Amino acid sequence: MKKLWPLLFLLACNNPKKEVQVNTFEQDKDSISKLMNKQQTAWNDGNLGEFMTPYLNNENLMFVGKSGLNKGWKTTFDNYKRAYPTSEKMGTLLFENKEFESLGNEHFFVIGKWNLFRTSDTLSGYYSLVWKKDQEGWKIIADHSS
């Protein structure tokens, strides 16, 4: 065993590890909350494109709503445009985050309630979001809204 120590030391020195920034639960929760506040503001400004910014922008995005599972950013965006074609239909959105759960360093699970206040009616429901952290920051990879 004594003969292995110099070899292990050399291997350790020649194998630098990447530094991975590990945030605390509160930091990650705060980052996601800020993104959701920006989403809410974008919706209330009638800007669906900006609202979609936190969603993973590729075909792997999963969205589950009343019509079932839909995949892909463009499909999700097109569905929002079809369902909310005017600012009157969009109304005023309010998110109420109820639970945050860390799923390791790169994933977060958020459960909350959405409220949509319109002149003709008020709608509400619940959401569960799976967020993934990558080089660009936090992105929604799965959204189940009902």
Buried (B, 14 or more C-beta within 10 A) or exposed (E): EEEEEEEEEEEEEEEEEEEEEEEEEEEBBEBBBEBBEBBBEBBBEEBBEBBBBBBBBEEEBBBBBEEEEBEBBEEBBEBBEEEBEEEEEBBBBBBEBEEBEBEEEEBBBBBBEBBBEBEEEEEEEEBBBBBBBEEEEBBBBBBBBE
